[in-house]
Amino acid sequence: MYYPYIRGKQFELVMLREMAPKMAKWGFVPIIEPVKGNFPALKKTLEALIESNCEFILIANPNVGELKKDNSLLWSQIICDQLKDYRNYSVGYNLTSSDNLKAIRLFFQEHSLQFAIVHCGFSDGKGLSELLTEIKPRITKHIFVNKTNTTLYRKHFKTKGVNRVLIEDGFVSRNNRDYPQSEPFSELYLTHTEFGCDAFGDFLIVGSDYKEGGGPAYAIAIHLTYVDSAADDAIAIKHYISDRIDGQQDPAGKFQEALRKLCADVNSKNTQILKTTAVNEYLHLNDKLHFPGLGYTKKLSMQHHLELMAHLLDKEV
């Protein structure tokens, strides 16, 4: 099954809220890492997931953003209050290179919730495995962020009834003007079992690099994933770049330049782009000559990626 890793920024949460019914139907399990201390948008999104009975993982100790240093309100307002009666979720516990076994022991001894461990840089796999065997916390999943652990590390966490999920970051972040027309994205949906994992995920078209905010862009880029038939059906990604790549003026005009390239590709005879609901919305924006803002554009591309994954996994889109 598919586990999209989603940071809790504004348009990520909007996308997740809008897609909650479909994600529940598809059996997708979003991993949500809150990054903002202002919770109304997060609460509204969780309400939508709960209403759809969508399984999800909510990370309780974010690695990035405003909650990295103090996650106490996340525990009190969200985990212990809003989610206290919801059973179809797991608390995500990030383990990084700065963690140690003593602190991990104390954490699990203090909490009796259902947990998914997110392995994101912690290196003592043998010690952690022995600790978990000893104290027996309620672990539902082991989530492995691909570039931060090894096959030898993952082999310590083979437990009956506990899913192993491999997360890969297929998006190479660059300045918008520097993206190629297309490049490989991921083959993990075809190969995750080769790595001994039951499921897979990615960071969609956003990537794992976290930035608090960005200034005006010199170039506008729209990103769409697709199945590359010339590469054994691996997923690749196309980048549609505005013609003008200098200066910060006229973002709406630059968006139209990038959008025209997208539409020409989508409408071409041999297009490889799946005509998802999100892609049809891009076509509609082109017909209206409307610029909805860069956040909305990112939301559409994330939605397209989810719809593509559903199509590849034979879900009803």
C-alpha positions in Angstrom: 0.0 0.0 0.0 1.0 3.6 -0.5 2.0 6.0 2.3 2.4 9.7 1.1 4.5 11.7 3.5 2.9 15.2 3.8 4.2 18.2 5.7 1.5 20.2 7.4 1.8 23.5 5.4 -1.3 25.3 4.2 -1.8 23.8 0.7 -0.6 20.4 1.7 -3.3 20.3 4.4 -5.9 21.7 1.9 -5.1 18.9 -0.5 -5.2 16.2 2.1 -8.6 17.5 3.4 -10.1 17.5 -0.1 -8.7 14.1 -0.9 -9.7 12.4 2.4 -12.7 10.5 1.1 -10.7 9.1 -1.9 -7.7 8.3 0.1 -9.9 6.3 2.5 -11.5 4.5 -0.4 -8.1 3.7 -1.9 -6.6 2.6 1.4 -3.8 5.1 1.2 -2.2 6.0 4.6 -0.9 9.6 4.8 2.0 10.3 7.1 1.5 13.9 8.4 4.3 15.9 10.0 2.8 19.1 11.5 5.1 22.1 11.0 2.9 25.0 12.2 2.0 25.9 15.7 -1.3 27.4 14.7 -3.6 24.3 14.7 -7.0 25.3 13.1 -6.0 24.1 9.6 -4.5 20.8 11.0 -7.6 20.2 13.1 -9.9 20.8 10.2 -7.9 18.3 8.1 -7.9 15.7 10.8 -11.7 16.1 11.1 -12.0 15.3 7.4 -9.8 12.2 7.7 -11.8 11.0 10.7 -15.1 11.6 9.0 -13.9 9.4 6.1 -12.5 6.8 8.5 -9.1 7.2 6.8 -6.2 5.6 8.4 -3.2 8.0 9.0 -0.1 8.5 10.9 0.5 11.8 12.8 4.0 12.5 13.8 4.2 13.7 17.4 7.8 15.0 17.4 8.4 16.8 14.1 11.9 17.2 12.8 11.3 20.5 11.1 9.2 23.6 11.5 7.7 25.5 14.4 7.0 22.4 16.5 10.5 21.0 16.4 11.6 22.5 19.7 8.3 22.3 21.6 5.6 19.8 20.7 3.7 20.0 24.0 0.6 21.7 22.4 0.5 19.1 19.7 0.2 16.4 22.4 -2.3 18.2 24.5 -4.6 19.8 21.9 -4.4 17.2 19.1 -3.3 13.7 20.3 -4.8 13.8 23.8 -7.9 15.8 22.9 -9.0 15.8 19.3 -7.8 12.2 18.6 -8.5 10.6 22.0 -11.5 8.6 20.7 -10.2 7.8 17.2 -8.8 4.4 16.7 -7.8 4.3 13.0 -4.5 6.1 13.3 -1.0 5.7 14.8 1.2 8.3 16.5 4.4 8.7 14.5 7.6 8.8 16.6 10.6 10.2 14.7 13.9 8.6 15.5 17.0 10.6 14.3 20.7 10.6 14.9 20.3 12.7 18.0 18.1 10.2 19.8 19.5 7.6 22.3 18.1 4.4 23.7 17.6 5.8 27.2 15.3 8.5 25.9 13.5 6.1 23.7 12.9 3.8 26.6 11.5 6.6 28.7 9.2 7.8 25.9 7.6 4.4 25.4 7.3 3.8 29.1 5.4 7.1 29.5 2.9 6.5 26.6 0.7 3.5 25.9 -0.7 4.7 22.5 -0.5 2.9 19.1 2.8 3.9 17.4 4.5 3.9 14.1 8.2 4.4 14.3 9.7 6.7 11.7 13.4 5.7 11.3 15.0 8.9 10.1 18.7 8.7 10.9 18.9 6.6 14.1 21.7 4.1 13.6 21.6 1.5 16.5 19.2 -0.9 14.9 20.3 -3.9 17.0 20.0 -2.0 20.3 16.6 -0.5 19.4 15.3 -3.9 18.3 16.4 -5.4 21.6 14.8 -2.6 23.5 11.4 -2.9 21.7 11.4 -6.7 22.3 12.0 -6.0 26.0 9.4 -3.3 26.7 6.9 -4.3 24.0 5.3 -1.0 23.0 2.3 -1.1 20.7 4.1 -0.7 17.3 1.9 -1.0 14.2 4.5 0.0 11.5 8.2 0.7 10.9 8.6 3.6 8.5 12.0 3.8 6.9 13.1 7.0 5.2 15.3 5.6 2.5 18.4 7.8 2.5 18.7 7.7 6.3 19.0 4.0 6.9 20.5 0.9 5.3 19.3 -2.7 4.5 21.4 -4.0 7.4 19.6 -1.5 9.7 16.2 -2.5 8.5 16.7 -6.2 9.0 16.4 -5.8 12.7 12.8 -4.9 12.5 11.0 -7.9 11.1 8.1 -8.5 13.4 5.0 -10.5 12.5 2.0 -8.3 12.1 4.0 -5.1 11.9 4.2 -3.5 8.4 7.5 -2.3 7.1 7.2 0.8 4.9 10.0 2.3 2.7 9.8 6.0 2.0 11.8 7.4 -0.9 12.3 11.0 -1.9 12.1 11.0 -5.7 11.9 14.8 -6.1 15.3 16.6 -6.7 14.8 20.2 -5.5 16.4 22.9 -7.7 15.9 26.5 -8.6 12.9 26.5 -11.0 15.0 27.6 -13.9 17.3 24.6 -13.6 14.9 21.8 -13.9 15.3 19.5 -16.9 12.3 18.7 -19.1 11.9 15.3 -17.4 13.8 13.0 -15.1 13.4 9.7 -13.1 11.2 9.9 -10.0 10.7 6.5 -8.4 10.3 2.8 -9.2 9.5 1.9 -5.6 5.9 1.0 -6.3 7.3 -1.9 -8.4 10.4 -2.8 -6.3 9.6 -2.2 -2.6 9.1 -5.9 -1.9 12.7 -6.5 -3.2 13.8 -4.5 -0.2 11.8 -6.7 2.2 9.1 -4.0 2.7 5.3 -4.5 2.7 4.5 -1.0 1.5 6.1 2.2 0.1 5.7 5.9 0.0 7.2 9.2 -1.1 7.2 13.0 -0.5 5.0 13.6 -3.6 6.2 16.4 -5.8 7.4 18.5 -2.8 10.4 16.5 -1.7 11.9 16.0 1.8 13.8 19.3 2.0 11.8 21.7 4.2 11.7 25.4 3.6 9.7 27.7 5.8 8.8 30.0 3.0 10.0 31.3 -0.3 10.3 34.7 -2.0 9.1 35.6 -5.5 10.3 33.1 -8.1 12.4 34.1 -11.1 10.9 31.2 -13.1 7.6 29.4 -12.7 7.7 25.5 -12.7 4.8 23.1 -12.8 5.6 19.4 -12.0 3.7 16.3 -13.1 4.6 12.7 -12.5 3.9 10.1 -15.2 4.7 6.4 -16.0 7.7 6.2 -18.3 7.0 3.2 -20.6 10.6 3.4 -21.9 12.0 2.8 -18.4 10.1 -0.4 -17.5 7.1 1.6 -16.2 9.0 3.5 -13.6 7.6 6.8 -12.5 9.3 9.9 -13.9 8.5 13.6 -13.5 8.1 16.4 -16.1 8.9 20.0 -15.3 7.1 22.7 -17.3 9.1 25.9 -17.0 8.1 29.4 -18.0 9.9 31.0 -21.0 11.0 33.9 -18.9 13.4 32.8 -16.1 14.9 36.2 -15.1 13.4 38.9 -12.9 10.6 38.6 -10.4 7.9 40.4 -12.3 4.6 39.0 -13.8 4.3 35.6 -12.0 0.8 35.3 -13.5 2.2 35.7 -17.1 5.0 33.2 -16.3 2.5 30.7 -15.0 0.6 30.9 -18.3 3.8 30.3 -20.2 4.5 27.1 -18.1 0.8 26.1 -18.3 0.7 26.3 -22.1 3.6 23.9 -22.3 1.8 21.5 -19.9 -1.4 21.7 -22.0 0.4 21.1 -25.2 2.1 18.0 -23.8 -1.2 16.7 -22.3 -3.1 17.2 -25.5 -0.4 15.7 -27.8 -1.2 12.4 -29.5 1.4 10.4 -27.7 1.2 12.0 -24.3 2.3 10.0 -21.3 0.5 12.2 -18.8 -2.6 10.5 -17.2 -5.6 12.8 -17.5 -6.5 13.0 -13.9 -9.0 15.3 -12.2 -6.1 17.5 -11.3 -4.8 17.6 -14.9 -8.2 18.5 -16.2 -8.2 21.4 -13.7 -5.0 22.6 -15.2 -6.6 22.5 -18.7 -9.5 24.5 -17.3 -7.2 27.1 -15.8 -5.6 27.5 -19.2 -9.0 28.0 -20.9 -9.8 30.7 -18.4 -6.3 32.3 -18.5 -6.5 32.3 -14.7 -3.5 32.3 -12.3 -4.7 30.7 -9.0 -1.5 31.3 -7.1 1.6 29.0 -6.7 0.2 27.3 -3.6 -2.9 26.1 -5.5 -0.6 25.0 -8.4 1.4 22.8 -6.0 -1.8 21.4 -4.5 -3.0 20.3 -8.0 0.3 18.6 -8.8 0.2 16.7 -5.4 -3.3 15.7 -6.1 -2.3 14.5 -9.6 0.4 12.3 -8.1 -2.0 10.7 -5.6 -4.4 10.0 -8.5 -1.6 8.5 -10.6 -0.6 6.2 -7.7 -4.3 5.1 -7.3 -4.3 4.3 -11.1 -1.1 2.3 -10.8 -2.4 0.4 -7.9 -5.6 -0.5 -9.7 -7.8 1.7 -7.5 -11.0 3.3 -8.9 -10.0 6.9 -9.7 
